[in-house]
Amino acid sequence: MGIWNTRKGKSHKVNITEHEIIMMQSYGARFCWFDDNPMIKDEKSEFYETQKDEHDNPHQVLKEELTVVCEDGESITGYITHLASTKGWFIIQPGTYPKKKAEMYVEDL
């Protein structure tokens, strides 16, 4: 467990290690409340999109680029990196979701 310190000086106990918090914050990650972003609780909202699993069954997932209100009242556009739905908070990272790099194949010449 670690403590997430916000830009406005508030502290929140989170289930993220101190090392991970420092790394996430160095890339601009921010603490947000569900109550400030009610659409995050509604799978029918514009925050969600339908995707299919490996068996072609549709299910709702959060979009990779969302604009939300942070705990300090500022808006940020990015992707959610950590979600604590039972606690009512989440962490958002600015920018776009990192894409998997293409695999590289090496052949002997």
C-alpha positions in Angstrom: 0.0 0.0 0.0 1.1 3.5 -0.7 0.1 7.1 -0.3 -0.9 9.1 -3.4 -0.3 12.8 -2.8 -2.3 15.1 -5.1 -1.2 18.4 -6.6 -3.5 20.2 -4.1 -1.8 18.5 -1.1 -4.4 15.8 -0.4 -3.2 12.3 0.5 -5.0 9.1 -0.4 -4.2 5.5 0.7 -4.0 3.4 -2.4 -3.2 -0.2 -3.3 -0.2 0.8 -5.4 3.4 0.7 -4.1 5.4 3.9 -3.5 7.8 3.1 -6.3 4.9 2.6 -8.8 3.3 5.9 -7.6 6.5 7.8 -8.2 6.8 6.3 -11.7 3.2 6.9 -12.6 3.3 10.5 -11.3 6.5 11.2 -13.3 4.5 10.5 -16.4 1.6 12.8 -15.4 -0.8 10.3 -13.8 -3.6 11.8 -11.8 -6.0 10.7 -9.0 -9.7 10.9 -9.9 -13.0 10.1 -8.1 -16.0 8.2 -9.7 -18.3 10.8 -8.1 -16.7 13.5 -10.2 -17.0 11.3 -13.3 -20.4 9.6 -13.1 -20.3 8.2 -16.6 -17.5 5.9 -15.6 -20.0 3.8 -13.6 -22.4 3.5 -16.6 -21.4 0.9 -19.2 -24.0 2.5 -21.6 -22.2 5.9 -21.4 -19.9 7.3 -24.0 -16.9 6.2 -21.8 -17.5 2.6 -23.0 -17.3 0.7 -26.2 -18.2 -2.8 -27.2 -15.5 -5.3 -27.9 -15.6 -9.0 -28.6 -13.6 -11.6 -26.6 -11.8 -14.6 -28.0 -15.1 -16.5 -28.3 -16.7 -13.6 -30.2 -18.9 -12.6 -27.3 -19.5 -8.9 -27.0 -18.7 -7.0 -23.7 -18.3 -3.4 -22.7 -14.9 -2.0 -22.0 -13.6 1.5 -21.1 -12.4 3.5 -24.1 -8.7 4.1 -24.3 -9.0 7.9 -24.6 -11.3 9.6 -22.0 -11.6 13.1 -20.7 -12.2 13.1 -17.0 -12.2 15.5 -14.0 -9.3 14.9 -11.6 -9.5 15.2 -7.9 -8.2 18.8 -8.0 -10.9 19.9 -10.5 -8.8 19.9 -13.6 -9.8 18.0 -16.8 -7.4 15.5 -18.3 -7.6 13.3 -21.4 -5.9 9.9 -21.3 -6.3 6.3 -20.4 -7.1 4.6 -17.1 -4.2 2.7 -15.6 -5.7 1.7 -12.2 -9.3 1.3 -11.2 -10.5 0.8 -7.6 -14.2 0.5 -8.2 -15.1 -0.6 -4.7 -13.2 2.4 -3.3 -14.6 4.8 -5.9 -11.4 6.1 -7.4 -9.1 5.6 -10.4 -5.8 6.8 -11.8 -5.6 8.3 -15.3 -2.5 8.7 -17.4 -2.4 11.5 -20.0 -1.9 10.6 -23.6 -2.8 7.5 -25.5 -2.7 3.9 -24.4 0.7 2.3 -25.3 0.3 -0.1 -28.2 2.0 -3.5 -28.4 5.1 -3.3 -30.6 5.2 -5.6 -33.5 7.2 -8.8 -32.9 10.6 -8.9 -34.5 11.8 -12.0 -36.2 15.5 -12.6 -36.7 16.7 -15.0 -39.3 20.3 -16.3 -39.8 21.8 -15.1 -43.0 
